[in-house]
Amino acid sequence: MPVLSLEDREREYSPSSCIGGDYAPFLRAYADQSAAALRARAAQRDLPYGDKPSQRLDLFVPPERPDGALPPLLVFIHGGYWQELSKSSSLFGAPGALDAGFAYAAVDYTLAPHANIGAIALECRNALRWLHARGAELGFDPSRIAVAGSSAGAHLAAMCCVRGWTEDRDLPDGIPAAGVLVSGVYELEPLIGTSIDQALSLTPGDAATLSPIRLPLDGFPPTVVCWGEIETGEFKRQSRAFAGAVDAAGAPMLEHFEVPARNHFNVILELSERGTLLGDATLRILESL
């Protein structure tokens, strides 16, 4: 890991620095496309996977198949540096997943500073436990759950894929069955002391226990790791390094690539869009389950 000054880390871990600083149009695109998905597709809203109001998820399930087979489920965890966004603006991946015959869920979690990153990771893991326990009832195959995430959501999705994390008991065997990690942060130490950290209050101990790249990756599932061409050097470096670590740990399948002409914010909009690099990789990994 390169040694960077605080000024360099502020720039490198500000993904909007590559697009002139204004990422509001992309947040509007998330919201607009998610609203369109809700208008077009039936969803089960605000399903509680825990007792807190923030522990809710939305679920889309495709029509029943003629053979009665249950579809895989793609679970999406939003980014926002663990501090902003919600499941309500994370439904843009539902239409593509449904058109391909897959179920889709978007997960809310308690935002910092009301929860720290460790607690947030536990919430996401518990959401997967809840979904696994109720898959047949809700209309998807509980043995074929893939988890996806963007930016901080990719960190959380990676934390869901880790086996033998000392802070939590393992998820059920084979859960998640695959991961799709987009423009993630897999080493937290560079965030310490930055403006991003004001709501997170990270310590070196947190970096040691909550950075997926520092944790044992044995048993990591088939995984897609990707990032946009228009990203900072550090986001690209972290993604490449984590893909290398997953590969070295012997993941049964790994795809990693850069998406041309996409930035940190719009690359995820192609999560399940057939005919795109990311969308095809996501659908391919779901089809393999």
N, C-alpha and C positions, 0 to 999 in steps of 0.2 A: 504494500500500500504506500503510495507516494506521500511525502510529508508536505503539506500545503499550509500556507499562512491562513489566518482567519479570513482575510479579505478574499483569498482565492477560494476558500471553502464556501463562503457566502455566494460567490458567483457560480461556482461549479454545481452547487446543490440548489440553485434557483433555476429550475427548468425553463422558466419564462425568459431567462436571459438570452436564449437563442432565438426568440421570436419578438424581440422589442419590448418585452415586459408585460404586455397585455394578454392575459389568457382568458378574460371574461367571455369572448366569443365562443370559446370551446366549451365553457361551462354551460352557456346557453344551448349549444348544440346537444350536450348530454341531456339537458332538461327537455328540449323540444323533441328529440328522438325518443326519449323515454315516454313522454306524454303520448306521442303518436303510437307507440307500441301498446299502451294501455287502451287507446281508442280502438285499435284493430284486433286485439287479442284478449281473451278472458284470462284473468289472473286471480289467484287467491292472495289477498293483501293482508299485511300485518300479522302474519302467523307468528305466535310467540315461541321463541326457542329458550327463553329465560324469563325471569320475573320482572326485570327492569323494562321501562317503556322503550329504551333504546335497543332492546334485544328482540328485534322483529325481522322478518324476511318476507319477501314477495315471491310467489311461485307461479310459473306458467307450465302447463302440461299439455302436450299435443293430443289430438284425438286418439282414442283407443285404436290400436292396430287390429287388423282383421284376425291375426293369429293370437291376439291377446298378450303378446310379448310386451314387457314393460321397457320403456326407453331409458337410456342413460340420462344423467342429470349434470348440467353445467352450472356450478355455483360461482357467482361473481362477487368479489370483495373490492369495494371502491377504494380509491386513493384519497389524496387531500392531505398528505403529511400527517395522517392520524388525527387531523384537527377539523376537517371540513368535508363537505359533500355528504351524500346519503344514498340509500337504496332507491329513492324516488327518482334520482337522476342517473341510475345505473341499469336501466331496463332496456337500453338501446340494443343489447345483444340478444334479446328475446326473439324477435322475428326471424332472424337467421337460424337460430337454434331450432325453433319450432318448425320452420320450413324444411329443415333437414331431419326432422323426426325426433328431436331431443327435447327434454324438459330443461327449464332455465330458472334459476333462483338468484335473487340479489339480496345481500345481507347487510343489515344495519348493525352498528356497534357503538358503544359509548365513546364519544369523542374526547380527546385530550383538550383541556387539562382535567376533565372530570374522571378520566381513567388514564393510567400509564400504559405504555406499550405492552408490557407483560400481561396486564389485565385484558387489554384489547385482543391480544393473541389467544388468550384463553377463551374469550367470548366467541371468536371465530371457530375455534376448535369445537366448542360446545354446540355451535350451530350445525356443524357437520355431524356431530353425534346425534343431535335431535333429528336431522333429516334422515340419517341412516336408520334410525329406529322406526321411522314412520314411512319409509319409502313405498312399500306396497300399498299402504293405506292412501297415500297421496298420489299414487299413479306413476311412479318411476322405479327403476331397478336400484335397490339400495346397495347392491354390490358394484355398481358402475357409476360412481360419483367422481367427477373431475372438478377441481377447484382452480379458478382463474383470478388474477388480480392485476391491477395497474398501479405503478409507483409504490406508495406505501401499501396499497392493496396487494401488490406482488410480494412484498415482504411478508405480509400476513398469510398469504396463500402458501408461501414457502414454509412458514412456521407451522402451517397445518400439515405439510408433507413430511416434516421431520419426525423420525422415530426416535424414541429414547431420550426425549427432552426431559431434563430433570425437574422442570417446573410443573409438569403435568403428566398424567398417565397417557399411554399410547392410545390413539384412536383405534377403532376396531380394525382387525386385519384387512388389508387391502383398501382402506379408506384414508385419504382419497386414492382413487385408482389412477389418477393422472393429474398433472399440473400444467397450467399455462401462465407463465410469468412474464409480464410486459413492463419494461422500463423500471425495474425495481431497485430498491435500496437493500442490499444484502449484508452490508457492513455499516453499523450505526456509529462507530467512533468518530468519523469525520463531522457528524452533526453536532457533537458536543461543543457548546459555547456559541453556536451560530444563532441567528434570530429564530430559526426554525425550532430551536431547542427551548425557547422561552416557555412554551406550553408543555414540553415533554420532560424537562428536568432530568436528562439522561446522565448517568454516571458511567465510569469505566466498567464497573461491574455489570451494568445493564448491557453495555456493548458486548461483553463476554458471553452473557447468557441469552441475549435476544438477537444476535446477528446470525442469521442462518449459515453464513459461510464459515463461521467458527464452530458450528455444531456438527456432531457426527451425521453424515449423510448416507450411511448404510441403509438400504431399504427405501431410498428415495424412489418415487414412482416414475413412469414414463413422463417426460417433461418437454415443454416448449419454452425456450427462453428467447425473448426478442426485445428489440428497442428500435426507436426511430433514427433515421439518418440525421435529423436536425435536433440533436441532443448534446448536452455538454460532454466533455471528455470523461468526466467522472461517472456519469450515468452509463456511458458506453463501457468504461473500464469495469465497473461493478458487474454489469451484466455478463461480460465476457469471462470475468474471473469466476462468477458463480456457475456459469455453464461448465467451465473447466473443472470446478470442484465436484459438480454433480456427475460429470463424465468420469472423473477419477474414482468416484465412489461406486461406479458400476451400475448406474441407472440403466434399466433394460432398454430404454429408447430415449434419445435426446436429439431435439432439433434446436439449433440456435442460429439466429440470423438478424441482420439489420434490415429494416423496412425503408426502402428509398422514398425520399420526398415526404416523409411523415415526421412529425415532432412528438414531443413527450405527451402532448394532450390529445392529438387527433389519431395517433396510431391505434389506440384502443377502440375507436369507433368501428374498426374493421374486425372486431373480435370474432364474430361468427358470419361475416359476409363472404359468401362463396365467390371465388374468383380473385381474392386478395391473398397476399402472402400469409398474413396472420390468420384470416378467416379459414383458408384451406387447411392450415396446420392445425387449428383448433378442431375443425370438423374431422380431420383425418385421425387425430388422437382419440376423439370420442368414438369414431367408427371402429377403432381397434379394440375397444374395451369389450 
